[in-house]
Amino acid sequence: MRFQIQKRGEHRLEVQAGFTEVGPDKVIGSTVWLGADGARRERFQVLTLRDGKIVDMQGCASRRAAERFASTRR
């Protein structure tokens, strides 16, 4: 992700990504960055894995929403 941002010339952005395993087939990914206006932005994605591949990805506005989505889709 950092490479793609730098490739596009947006060097001012600092991106932090993280992943949390919440089940045998569920991972919550989080991305935090500061926009050009200085505002902090945060996004979450719930990834469903099967046979080592991503089979579904759902974007969520908050960590709570991502955890709720991950727990209801088992």
MODELLER restraints for C-alpha pairs under 7 A, 6 or more apart:
rsr = mdl.restraints
at = mdl.atoms
rsr.add(forms.Gaussian(group=physical.xy_distance, feature=features.Distance(at['CA:2:A'], at['CA:15:A']), mean=6.86, stdev=0.5))
rsr.add(forms.Gaussian(group=physical.xy_distance, feature=features.Distance(at['CA:13:A'], at['CA:33:A']), mean=6.60, stdev=0.5))
rsr.add(forms.Gaussian(group=physical.xy_distance, feature=features.Distance(at['CA:13:A'], at['CA:34:A']), mean=6.02, stdev=0.5))
rsr.add(forms.Gaussian(group=physical.xy_distance, feature=features.Distance(at['CA:13:A'], at['CA:35:A']), mean=6.40, stdev=0.5))
rsr.add(forms.Gaussian(group=physical.xy_distance, feature=features.Distance(at['CA:14:A'], at['CA:33:A']), mean=5.59, stdev=0.5))
rsr.add(forms.Gaussian(group=physical.xy_distance, feature=features.Distance(at['CA:14:A'], at['CA:34:A']), mean=6.35, stdev=0.5))
rsr.add(forms.Gaussian(group=physical.xy_distance, feature=features.Distance(at['CA:15:A'], at['CA:31:A']), mean=6.93, stdev=0.5))
rsr.add(forms.Gaussian(group=physical.xy_distance, feature=features.Distance(at['CA:15:A'], at['CA:32:A']), mean=5.81, stdev=0.5))
rsr.add(forms.Gaussian(group=physical.xy_distance, feature=features.Distance(at['CA:15:A'], at['CA:33:A']), mean=4.59, stdev=0.5))
rsr.add(forms.Gaussian(group=physical.xy_distance, feature=features.Distance(at['CA:16:A'], at['CA:31:A']), mean=5.72, stdev=0.5))
rsr.add(forms.Gaussian(group=physical.xy_distance, feature=features.Distance(at['CA:16:A'], at['CA:32:A']), mean=5.18, stdev=0.5))
rsr.add(forms.Gaussian(group=physical.xy_distance, feature=features.Distance(at['CA:16:A'], at['CA:33:A']), mean=6.33, stdev=0.5))
rsr.add(forms.Gaussian(group=physical.xy_distance, feature=features.Distance(at['CA:17:A'], at['CA:30:A']), mean=5.59, stdev=0.5))
rsr.add(forms.Gaussian(group=physical.xy_distance, feature=features.Distance(at['CA:17:A'], at['CA:31:A']), mean=4.46, stdev=0.5))
rsr.add(forms.Gaussian(group=physical.xy_distance, feature=features.Distance(at['CA:17:A'], at['CA:32:A']), mean=6.44, stdev=0.5))
rsr.add(forms.Gaussian(group=physical.xy_distance, feature=features.Distance(at['CA:18:A'], at['CA:29:A']), mean=5.70, stdev=0.5))
rsr.add(forms.Gaussian(group=physical.xy_distance, feature=features.Distance(at['CA:18:A'], at['CA:30:A']), mean=5.18, stdev=0.5))
rsr.add(forms.Gaussian(group=physical.xy_distance, feature=features.Distance(at['CA:18:A'], at['CA:31:A']), mean=6.57, stdev=0.5))
rsr.add(forms.Gaussian(group=physical.xy_distance, feature=features.Distance(at['CA:19:A'], at['CA:27:A']), mean=6.58, stdev=0.5))
rsr.add(forms.Gaussian(group=physical.xy_distance, feature=features.Distance(at['CA:19:A'], at['CA:28:A']), mean=5.65, stdev=0.5))
rsr.add(forms.Gaussian(group=physical.xy_distance, feature=features.Distance(at['CA:19:A'], at['CA:29:A']), mean=4.42, stdev=0.5))
rsr.add(forms.Gaussian(group=physical.xy_distance, feature=features.Distance(at['CA:19:A'], at['CA:30:A']), mean=6.27, stdev=0.5))
rsr.add(forms.Gaussian(group=physical.xy_distance, feature=features.Distance(at['CA:20:A'], at['CA:27:A']), mean=5.59, stdev=0.5))
rsr.add(forms.Gaussian(group=physical.xy_distance, feature=features.Distance(at['CA:20:A'], at['CA:28:A']), mean=5.18, stdev=0.5))
rsr.add(forms.Gaussian(group=physical.xy_distance, feature=features.Distance(at['CA:20:A'], at['CA:29:A']), mean=6.47, stdev=0.5))
rsr.add(forms.Gaussian(group=physical.xy_distance, feature=features.Distance(at['CA:21:A'], at['CA:27:A']), mean=4.43, stdev=0.5))
rsr.add(forms.Gaussian(group=physical.xy_distance, feature=features.Distance(at['CA:21:A'], at['CA:28:A']), mean=6.39, stdev=0.5))
rsr.add(forms.Gaussian(group=physical.xy_distance, feature=features.Distance(at['CA:22:A'], at['CA:28:A']), mean=6.96, stdev=0.5))
rsr.add(forms.Gaussian(group=physical.xy_distance, feature=features.Distance(at['CA:25:A'], at['CA:48:A']), mean=5.66, stdev=0.5))
rsr.add(forms.Gaussian(group=physical.xy_distance, feature=features.Distance(at['CA:25:A'], at['CA:49:A']), mean=4.97, stdev=0.5))
rsr.add(forms.Gaussian(group=physical.xy_distance, feature=features.Distance(at['CA:25:A'], at['CA:50:A']), mean=6.64, stdev=0.5))
rsr.add(forms.Gaussian(group=physical.xy_distance, feature=features.Distance(at['CA:26:A'], at['CA:46:A']), mean=6.87, stdev=0.5))
rsr.add(forms.Gaussian(group=physical.xy_distance, feature=features.Distance(at['CA:26:A'], at['CA:47:A']), mean=5.72, stdev=0.5))
rsr.add(forms.Gaussian(group=physical.xy_distance, feature=features.Distance(at['CA:26:A'], at['CA:48:A']), mean=4.84, stdev=0.5))
rsr.add(forms.Gaussian(group=physical.xy_distance, feature=features.Distance(at['CA:26:A'], at['CA:49:A']), mean=6.30, stdev=0.5))
rsr.add(forms.Gaussian(group=physical.xy_distance, feature=features.Distance(at['CA:26:A'], at['CA:70:A']), mean=6.67, stdev=0.5))
rsr.add(forms.Gaussian(group=physical.xy_distance, feature=features.Distance(at['CA:27:A'], at['CA:46:A']), mean=5.82, stdev=0.5))
rsr.add(forms.Gaussian(group=physical.xy_distance, feature=features.Distance(at['CA:27:A'], at['CA:47:A']), mean=5.13, stdev=0.5))
rsr.add(forms.Gaussian(group=physical.xy_distance, feature=features.Distance(at['CA:27:A'], at['CA:48:A']), mean=6.66, stdev=0.5))
rsr.add(forms.Gaussian(group=physical.xy_distance, feature=features.Distance(at['CA:28:A'], at['CA:44:A']), mean=6.77, stdev=0.5))
rsr.add(forms.Gaussian(group=physical.xy_distance, feature=features.Distance(at['CA:28:A'], at['CA:45:A']), mean=5.64, stdev=0.5))
rsr.add(forms.Gaussian(group=physical.xy_distance, feature=features.Distance(at['CA:28:A'], at['CA:46:A']), mean=4.61, stdev=0.5))
rsr.add(forms.Gaussian(group=physical.xy_distance, feature=features.Distance(at['CA:28:A'], at['CA:47:A']), mean=6.22, stdev=0.5))
rsr.add(forms.Gaussian(group=physical.xy_distance, feature=features.Distance(at['CA:28:A'], at['CA:66:A']), mean=6.92, stdev=0.5))
rsr.add(forms.Gaussian(group=physical.xy_distance, feature=features.Distance(at['CA:29:A'], at['CA:44:A']), mean=5.60, stdev=0.5))
rsr.add(forms.Gaussian(group=physical.xy_distance, feature=features.Distance(at['CA:29:A'], at['CA:45:A']), mean=5.08, stdev=0.5))
rsr.add(forms.Gaussian(group=physical.xy_distance, feature=features.Distance(at['CA:29:A'], at['CA:46:A']), mean=6.35, stdev=0.5))
rsr.add(forms.Gaussian(group=physical.xy_distance, feature=features.Distance(at['CA:30:A'], at['CA:43:A']), mean=5.77, stdev=0.5))
rsr.add(forms.Gaussian(group=physical.xy_distance, feature=features.Distance(at['CA:30:A'], at['CA:44:A']), mean=4.49, stdev=0.5))
rsr.add(forms.Gaussian(group=physical.xy_distance, feature=features.Distance(at['CA:30:A'], at['CA:45:A']), mean=6.45, stdev=0.5))
rsr.add(forms.Gaussian(group=physical.xy_distance, feature=features.Distance(at['CA:31:A'], at['CA:42:A']), mean=5.65, stdev=0.5))
rsr.add(forms.Gaussian(group=physical.xy_distance, feature=features.Distance(at['CA:31:A'], at['CA:43:A']), mean=5.34, stdev=0.5))
rsr.add(forms.Gaussian(group=physical.xy_distance, feature=features.Distance(at['CA:31:A'], at['CA:44:A']), mean=6.47, stdev=0.5))
rsr.add(forms.Gaussian(group=physical.xy_distance, feature=features.Distance(at['CA:32:A'], at['CA:41:A']), mean=5.63, stdev=0.5))
rsr.add(forms.Gaussian(group=physical.xy_distance, feature=features.Distance(at['CA:32:A'], at['CA:42:A']), mean=4.44, stdev=0.5))
rsr.add(forms.Gaussian(group=physical.xy_distance, feature=features.Distance(at['CA:32:A'], at['CA:43:A']), mean=6.66, stdev=0.5))
rsr.add(forms.Gaussian(group=physical.xy_distance, feature=features.Distance(at['CA:33:A'], at['CA:40:A']), mean=5.82, stdev=0.5))
rsr.add(forms.Gaussian(group=physical.xy_distance, feature=features.Distance(at['CA:33:A'], at['CA:41:A']), mean=5.34, stdev=0.5))
rsr.add(forms.Gaussian(group=physical.xy_distance, feature=features.Distance(at['CA:33:A'], at['CA:42:A']), mean=6.63, stdev=0.5))
rsr.add(forms.Gaussian(group=physical.xy_distance, feature=features.Distance(at['CA:34:A'], at['CA:40:A']), mean=4.48, stdev=0.5))
rsr.add(forms.Gaussian(group=physical.xy_distance, feature=features.Distance(at['CA:34:A'], at['CA:41:A']), mean=5.98, stdev=0.5))
rsr.add(forms.Gaussian(group=physical.xy_distance, feature=features.Distance(at['CA:35:A'], at['CA:41:A']), mean=6.87, stdev=0.5))
rsr.add(forms.Gaussian(group=physical.xy_distance, feature=features.Distance(at['CA:43:A'], at['CA:60:A']), mean=6.67, stdev=0.5))
rsr.add(forms.Gaussian(group=physical.xy_distance, feature=features.Distance(at['CA:43:A'], at['CA:61:A']), mean=5.84, stdev=0.5))
rsr.add(forms.Gaussian(group=physical.xy_distance, feature=features.Distance(at['CA:43:A'], at['CA:62:A']), mean=6.81, stdev=0.5))
rsr.add(forms.Gaussian(group=physical.xy_distance, feature=features.Distance(at['CA:44:A'], at['CA:59:A']), mean=5.90, stdev=0.5))
rsr.add(forms.Gaussian(group=physical.xy_distance, feature=features.Distance(at['CA:44:A'], at['CA:60:A']), mean=5.16, stdev=0.5))
rsr.add(forms.Gaussian(group=physical.xy_distance, feature=features.Distance(at['CA:44:A'], at['CA:61:A']), mean=6.30, stdev=0.5))
rsr.add(forms.Gaussian(group=physical.xy_distance, feature=features.Distance(at['CA:44:A'], at['CA:62:A']), mean=6.34, stdev=0.5))
rsr.add(forms.Gaussian(group=physical.xy_distance, feature=features.Distance(at['CA:44:A'], at['CA:63:A']), mean=6.32, stdev=0.5))
rsr.add(forms.Gaussian(group=physical.xy_distance, feature=features.Distance(at['CA:44:A'], at['CA:66:A']), mean=6.50, stdev=0.5))
rsr.add(forms.Gaussian(group=physical.xy_distance, feature=features.Distance(at['CA:45:A'], at['CA:57:A']), mean=6.47, stdev=0.5))
rsr.add(forms.Gaussian(group=physical.xy_distance, feature=features.Distance(at['CA:45:A'], at['CA:58:A']), mean=5.43, stdev=0.5))
rsr.add(forms.Gaussian(group=physical.xy_distance, feature=features.Distance(at['CA:45:A'], at['CA:59:A']), mean=4.40, stdev=0.5))
rsr.add(forms.Gaussian(group=physical.xy_distance, feature=features.Distance(at['CA:45:A'], at['CA:60:A']), mean=5.77, stdev=0.5))
rsr.add(forms.Gaussian(group=physical.xy_distance, feature=features.Distance(at['CA:45:A'], at['CA:66:A']), mean=6.68, stdev=0.5))
rsr.add(forms.Gaussian(group=physical.xy_distance, feature=features.Distance(at['CA:46:A'], at['CA:57:A']), mean=5.60, stdev=0.5))
rsr.add(forms.Gaussian(group=physical.xy_distance, feature=features.Distance(at['CA:46:A'], at['CA:58:A']), mean=5.16, stdev=0.5))
rsr.add(forms.Gaussian(group=physical.xy_distance, feature=features.Distance(at['CA:46:A'], at['CA:59:A']), mean=6.51, stdev=0.5))
rsr.add(forms.Gaussian(group=physical.xy_distance, feature=features.Distance(at['CA:46:A'], at['CA:66:A']), mean=6.06, stdev=0.5))
rsr.add(forms.Gaussian(group=physical.xy_distance, feature=features.Distance(at['CA:46:A'], at['CA:70:A']), mean=6.46, stdev=0.5))
rsr.add(forms.Gaussian(group=physical.xy_distance, feature=features.Distance(at['CA:47:A'], at['CA:54:A']), mean=6.46, stdev=0.5))
rsr.add(forms.Gaussian(group=physical.xy_distance, feature=features.Distance(at['CA:47:A'], at['CA:56:A']), mean=5.84, stdev=0.5))
rsr.add(forms.Gaussian(group=physical.xy_distance, feature=features.Distance(at['CA:47:A'], at['CA:57:A']), mean=4.63, stdev=0.5))
rsr.add(forms.Gaussian(group=physical.xy_distance, feature=features.Distance(at['CA:47:A'], at['CA:58:A']), mean=6.71, stdev=0.5))
rsr.add(forms.Gaussian(group=physical.xy_distance, feature=features.Distance(at['CA:48:A'], at['CA:54:A']), mean=5.79, stdev=0.5))
rsr.add(forms.Gaussian(group=physical.xy_distance, feature=features.Distance(at['CA:48:A'], at['CA:55:A']), mean=5.76, stdev=0.5))
rsr.add(forms.Gaussian(group=physical.xy_distance, feature=features.Distance(at['CA:48:A'], at['CA:56:A']), mean=5.07, stdev=0.5))
rsr.add(forms.Gaussian(group=physical.xy_distance, feature=features.Distance(at['CA:48:A'], at['CA:57:A']), mean=6.39, stdev=0.5))
rsr.add(forms.Gaussian(group=physical.xy_distance, feature=features.Distance(at['CA:49:A'], at['CA:55:A']), mean=5.66, stdev=0.5))
rsr.add(forms.Gaussian(group=physical.xy_distance, feature=features.Distance(at['CA:60:A'], at['CA:66:A']), mean=5.48, stdev=0.5))
